[in-house]
Amino acid sequence: MDKNKLWESHRLILPEMREKVIKCCGSCRFFVPVRGKEEIRYGCVVSLPVYGTLQKRTPKEMPVVEILRMAGREGLDKVMQNGDARAQACGLFRPR
C-alpha cells in the first residue's frame, strides 16, 4: 500500500483527479483580485460565461464595475462567494 499512487490518506483517487484534489483555489487561473473603490478582494470568475468557457483570458486584476456590467449584482455575489485562497479547488480548476 505504501507505493500505491491511488491510495492517499484512506481515499482512492484516480490519477487525473489527483491534481484537482490536492490543489487549492489560490493557484487557479480563475481566482483573481477584484478591485473596488476602496479595497481589493479575491474572487472566482469561472461563473462568468466569457471566462468560464475560456473565450477571454482572465485578467491579472478585475474591476468590480466590469463584473457588474457582465453579470449584475447576483453575478458579483457569486464571484465573491468563492474568495478563499486556501479552499479546495473545484472541478473547473486550471493551473496558472
TABEL-V944008 format. One record per residue. PHI is phi in degrees with one decimal (999 if undefined). OMEGA is omega as a letter, one per 40 degrees, with the letter a starting at -180 (none if undefined). Layout:
PHI|OMEGA ; PHI|OMEGA
This chain:
999|a ; -67.5|a ; -96.3|a ; -81.2|a ; -75.8|a ; -78.4|a ; -96.0|i ; -133.0|i ; 46.0|i ; 68.0|i ; -132.0|i ; -92.0|a ; -125.1|i ; -70.6|a ; -57.8|a ; -73.5|i ; -91.7|a ; -59.8|a ; -62.9|a ; -71.5|a ; -75.9|a ; -88.7|a ; -89.4|i ; -119.9|a ; -60.2|a ; -61.9|i ; -103.9|i ; -93.4|a ; -71.9|a ; -86.2|a ; -89.7|a ; -128.7|i ; -74.4|i ; -110.1|a ; -94.0|i ; -100.3|i ; -69.7|a ; -115.8|a ; -146.8|i ; -120.5|i ; -125.0|i ; -97.2|i ; -156.0|a ; -106.4|a ; -94.4|a ; -66.3|i ; -76.2|i ; -79.1|a ; -57.8|a ; -69.8|i ; -91.4|a ; -66.8|i ; -95.1|i ; 62.0|i ; -72.7|i ; -123.5|i ; -73.7|i ; -74.2|a ; -75.1|i ; -68.1|i ; -146.6|a ; -120.1|i ; -75.0|a ; -65.2|a ; -63.8|i ; -65.6|i ; -65.7|i ; -63.0|i ; -67.5|a ; -74.2|a ; -122.8|a ; 79.0|a ; -65.6|i ; -65.7|i ; -65.0|i ; -65.1|i ; -62.0|i ; -68.0|i ; -65.8|a ; -76.5|i ; -63.5|a ; -101.9|a ; -105.9|a ; -94.6|a ; -69.8|a ; -94.2|i ; -71.5|i ; -68.8|a ; -65.4|i ; -86.2|a ; -71.6|a ; -98.9|a ; -61.0|i ; -134.7|a ; -68.7|i ; -69.1|none
